[in-house]
Amino acid sequence: MRKIGSTSGHIAPIKLLMDAGLNPKTDFKTVMLDDKGVEA
């Protein structure tokens, strides 16, 4: 993810994962990478 609270870089991706049936507290770990996400 990019920045906490960012619509396109945080909120929307979390919602997509939740809509797919995943629980963000137990099914995956969210890491805020800012602009380093592409490198990761």
Long-range contacts (C-beta under 8 A, 24 or more apart in sequence): 1-30, 1-31, 1-32, 1-33, 1-37, 2-32, 2-33, 2-34, 2-35, 2-37, 3-32, 3-34, 4-32
